[in-house]
Amino acid sequence: MSTSPPNILLIMADQLAPQFLPCYGHPLVQAPALQRLAEEGVVFDAAYTNSPLCAPSRFVMMSARLPSRISAWDNAAEFPAEIPTFAHYLEHLGYRTCLSGKMHFVGPDQLHGFGERLTTDVYPADFTWHPEWDHPDKRLDWFHNMEVVTQAGPCIRSMYLDYDDEAVFKARRYLFERARENTGEPFMLTVSLIQPHDPYLCRQREWDLYADREIDLPRLSPAEACDPHSTRLRHGYGASDIELDDDTIRSARRAYYGAISDIDNKVAGLLQTLKESGFEDNTIVIFTSDHGDMLGERGMWFKMTFLEHSARVPLIVHAPSRFTPRRVGAAVSLADLMPTLVDMATDGVGMDYVTPIEGRSLVRHLAGEAGHDEVIGEYFAEGTDTPIFMIRRGAMKAIYSDKDPLQLFDLASDPDETRNLAQDPRQASTAQAITEEISRRYDTRALTEKVLESQRRRALLKTVMRRQSLAWDHEPTGRASESYIRNSLPLYELEKRGRFPPV
């Protein structure tokens, strides 16, 4: 094993529920590269997002702070530039950090510590996509809708296919550039893809992978979406307006599976590049997602709920020379990634953080030791007009808001969350303790006012930004004068320097 600091490759999918990966038990989905990572790595069976929505989950992952601590309310909340991220800390430790792909940063800072960013983001960086808690029943014109389900299927090209192709191409080229330079500096490369996020589309090639397979239907019917938050979500994106037939549901799931297979191909390409560039043996590979997808369970789609298909994420850490392959059953979260990366970079020494963090390092879990078994979740976005909280400890999981009945599940005996134990007399003390704990942790009235004030501010500011044609979207910089063949050096010297491996 190398004694130098390890390189780190973090690969993220978007809206990928672990329940649909073969390494988490799905019998149909084809993802051999991820399966190999899992067999040779450490697999976390109870990893969660701390907020089941794209931007908040990523802000939490990068900062190790819970959403309420950094005002990460929704997909149009600004990520403050003064919040330290894992990119800041790793740069401080001497790493070269680079982002290729999506991170859904909102605001004028589009780097947040990354030394380089190879692509623009797939989503806008402005304030447009904010909820409106002043009008909780209003359907938002930019919000999810059921057309992406009813029109699911194969395609030749899509914006998301184009985006992921670009992100991976540039990431692979970045790895070869680091190999050519051969400076010995460790790097941390984040490759963040948009698939299998809706719209549910995939290439014909991946669609055909499942031609002879009977696509599985959801285990739970819409009748199971009986809690108020689920009802509000189904109304918000129109699922309660239509009744989907089995063929339509199977088409959407088949396209989702095809998109996973496309992601897997891209993971395989990145792993091949690590091998060809000579980085394979000293690179820790981490695979995860920002949140899951209900994908028809309970008649629900997308995310935005703390139910398992939406809130759980895959988490695989692959470094066979450092960590013995194993599965970890303890509950952990994306907030734990930042201190884990710092511990990896410092061989477990860690560092003094300049701000309090809620995340806890996973290094003890990776080493096969007992670690924490707890996740705290917060949600402040669509489908509610009051904060929603989640606590998972051990097998018990609670979902709570001031306006909705408490949900309490024993995931060991009820993994589908069909039996709410909140009113079970045998669980009365547990239910009361959860309610009291959340009341101690949070002033929900004050939080609600902060969210409403933020939404109202952004409602004004976005109209001014549009009038001024002001955009914060990242514009990747290119240096054409230093690219390919230029007159900076003799022709054959340039060509020789571009060759890898060198002669």
Buried (B, 14 or more C-beta within 10 A) or exposed (E): EEEEBBBBBBBBBBBBBBBBBBBBEBEBBBBEBBBBBBEBBBBBBBBBBBBBBBBBBBBBBBBBBBBBBBBBBBBBBBBBEEBBBBBBBBBBBEBBBBBBBBBBBBBEBBBBBBBBBBBBBBBBBBBBBBBBBEEBEEEBEEBBBBEBBBBBBBBEEBEBBEBBBBBBBBBBEBBBEBBBEEEEEBBBBBBBBBBBBBBBBBBEEBBEBBEEEEBBEBBBEBEBBEBEBBBBBBBBBBBBEEEBEEEBBBBBBBBBBBBBBBBBBBBBBBBEBBEBBBBBBBBBBBBBBBBBBBBBBBBBBBBBBBBBBBBBBBBBBBBBEBBEBEEBBBBBBBBBBBBBBBBBBBEEEEEEBEEEBBBBBBBBBBBEEEBBBBBBBBBBBBBBBBBBBBBBBBBBBBBBBBEBEBBBBBBEEBEBBEEBBBEEEEBEEBBEEBBEBBEEBBEBEEBBEBBBEBBBEBBEBBEEBEEEEEEBEBEEEEEEEEEEEEEEEEEEEBEEEEEEEEE
